[in-house]
């Protein structure tokens, strides 16, 4: 995965997470602390996705 693709993935995933968790926060289903923790957890999840994707892609190439 090149840098441009990963950057777009981070932007779109962060936007989607902000919309979803923001909806849960506004509808009073989660508190402010939970919102912050859920948003902070999206970045390590994306890094893990990038590592796993790179390993899978590397193993496919001859």
C-alpha positions as protocol buffer text, in pm:
chain_id: "A"
residue {
  index: 1
  type: UNK
  ca { x: 0 y: 0 z: 0 }
}
residue {
  index: 2
  type: UNK
  ca { x: 156 y: 327 z: -104 }
}
residue {
  index: 3
  type: UNK
  ca { x: 151 y: 644 z: 102 }
}
residue {
  index: 4
  type: UNK
  ca { x: -126 y: 814 z: -98 }
}
residue {
  index: 5
  type: UNK
  ca { x: -362 y: 518 z: -64 }
}
residue {
  index: 6
  type: UNK
  ca { x: -296 y: 487 z: 307 }
}
residue {
  index: 7
  type: UNK
  ca { x: -351 y: 860 z: 361 }
}
residue {
  index: 8
  type: UNK
  ca { x: -687 y: 846 z: 184 }
}
residue {
  index: 9
  type: UNK
  ca { x: -783 y: 539 z: 388 }
}
residue {
  index: 10
  type: UNK
  ca { x: -699 y: 722 z: 711 }
}
residue {
  index: 11
  type: UNK
  ca { x: -896 y: 1031 z: 609 }
}
residue {
  index: 12
  type: UNK
  ca { x: -1205 y: 839 z: 500 }
}
residue {
  index: 13
  type: UNK
  ca { x: -1203 y: 602 z: 797 }
}
residue {
  index: 14
  type: UNK
  ca { x: -1153 y: 886 z: 1045 }
}
residue {
  index: 15
  type: UNK
  ca { x: -1438 y: 1079 z: 885 }
}
residue {
  index: 16
  type: UNK
  ca { x: -1667 y: 774 z: 898 }
}
residue {
  index: 17
  type: UNK
  ca { x: -1572 y: 707 z: 1260 }
}
residue {
  index: 18
  type: UNK
  ca { x: -1634 y: 1070 z: 1353 }
}
residue {
  index: 19
  type: UNK
  ca { x: -1977 y: 1058 z: 1191 }
}
residue {
  index: 20
  type: UNK
  ca { x: -2076 y: 729 z: 1356 }
}
residue {
  index: 21
  type: UNK
  ca { x: -1936 y: 798 z: 1702 }
}
residue {
  index: 22
  type: UNK
  ca { x: -2059 y: 1158 z: 1679 }
}
residue {
  index: 23
  type: UNK
  ca { x: -2409 y: 1027 z: 1613 }
}
residue {
  index: 24
  type: UNK
  ca { x: -2384 y: 798 z: 1916 }
}
residue {
  index: 25
  type: UNK
  ca { x: -2257 y: 1089 z: 2129 }
}
residue {
  index: 26
  type: UNK
  ca { x: -2528 y: 1331 z: 2014 }
}
residue {
  index: 27
  type: UNK
  ca { x: -2802 y: 1071 z: 2065 }
}
residue {
  index: 28
  type: UNK
  ca { x: -2664 y: 1028 z: 2420 }
}
residue {
  index: 29
  type: UNK
  ca { x: -2574 y: 662 z: 2380 }
}
residue {
  index: 30
  type: UNK
  ca { x: -2207 y: 717 z: 2470 }
}
residue {
  index: 31
  type: UNK
  ca { x: -2033 y: 977 z: 2685 }
}
residue {
  index: 32
  type: UNK
  ca { x: -1756 y: 1219 z: 2595 }
}
residue {
  index: 33
  type: UNK
  ca { x: -1482 y: 997 z: 2735 }
}
residue {
  index: 34
  type: UNK
  ca { x: -1601 y: 698 z: 2536 }
}
residue {
  index: 35
  type: UNK
  ca { x: -1620 y: 911 z: 2222 }
}
residue {
  index: 36
  type: UNK
  ca { x: -1259 y: 1020 z: 2272 }
}
residue {
  index: 37
  type: UNK
  ca { x: -1138 y: 664 z: 2334 }
}
residue {
  index: 38
  type: UNK
  ca { x: -1323 y: 524 z: 2033 }
}
residue {
  index: 39
  type: UNK
  ca { x: -1180 y: 795 z: 1807 }
}
residue {
  index: 40
  type: UNK
  ca { x: -830 y: 739 z: 1946 }
}
residue {
  index: 41
  type: UNK
  ca { x: -865 y: 365 z: 1881 }
}
residue {
  index: 42
  type: UNK
  ca { x: -923 y: 416 z: 1507 }
}
residue {
  index: 43
  type: UNK
  ca { x: -560 y: 514 z: 1439 }
}
residue {
  index: 44
  type: UNK
  ca { x: -395 y: 200 z: 1585 }
}
residue {
  index: 45
  type: UNK
  ca { x: -659 y: -7 z: 1407 }
}
residue {
  index: 46
  type: UNK
  ca { x: -562 y: 155 z: 1076 }
}
residue {
  index: 47
  type: UNK
  ca { x: -193 y: 93 z: 1141 }
}
residue {
  index: 48
  type: UNK
  ca { x: -267 y: -272 z: 1217 }
}
residue {
  index: 49
  type: UNK
  ca { x: -468 y: -292 z: 894 }
}
residue {
  index: 50
  type: UNK
  ca { x: -175 y: -147 z: 700 }
}
residue {
  index: 51
  type: UNK
  ca { x: 71 y: -395 z: 851 }
}
residue {
  index: 52
  type: UNK
  ca { x: -152 y: -694 z: 783 }
}
residue {
  index: 53
  type: UNK
  ca { x: -230 y: -575 z: 430 }
}
residue {
  index: 54
  type: UNK
  ca { x: 140 y: -532 z: 355 }
}
residue {
  index: 55
  type: UNK
  ca { x: 221 y: -879 z: 487 }
}
residue {
  index: 56
  type: UNK
  ca { x: -55 y: -1041 z: 282 }
}
residue {
  index: 57
  type: UNK
  ca { x: 45 y: -849 z: -30 }
}
residue {
  index: 58
  type: UNK
  ca { x: 412 y: -931 z: 19 }
}
residue {
  index: 59
  type: UNK
  ca { x: 338 y: -1303 z: 51 }
}
residue {
  index: 60
  type: UNK
  ca { x: 137 y: -1308 z: -274 }
}
residue {
  index: 61
  type: UNK
  ca { x: 417 y: -1175 z: -490 }
}
residue {
  index: 62
  type: UNK
  ca { x: 659 y: -1431 z: -636 }
}
